[in-house]
Amino acid sequence: MSENKMTFEQSMQRLEQIVRAMERGDVALDESLKLFQEGTELVRSCGKLLDDAELQIKKVTTAADGSPVLEDFTDEPDA
């Protein structure tokens, strides 16, 4: 499965597998480099997923002058 198609949870699980394999120290250098590259791509993908989730938690409102204002999302109703 491509990293781009993986969920955050699937990516984290694969990262854990990669870390365990590399910590064992029984992986050949060539395979270690491939695992390192895959892990780096997974970290980048997870970071993007987290950034996207953060943006979804923000809500856009309008200031008095009509400009957009980002506010942190809360599940409490506006007072």
Summary of the structure (lengths in Angstrom):
residues: 79
radius of gyration: 19.5
end to end distance: 46.4
largest distance: 62.5
contacts: 155
relative contact order: 0.12
helix: 62%
strand: 10%
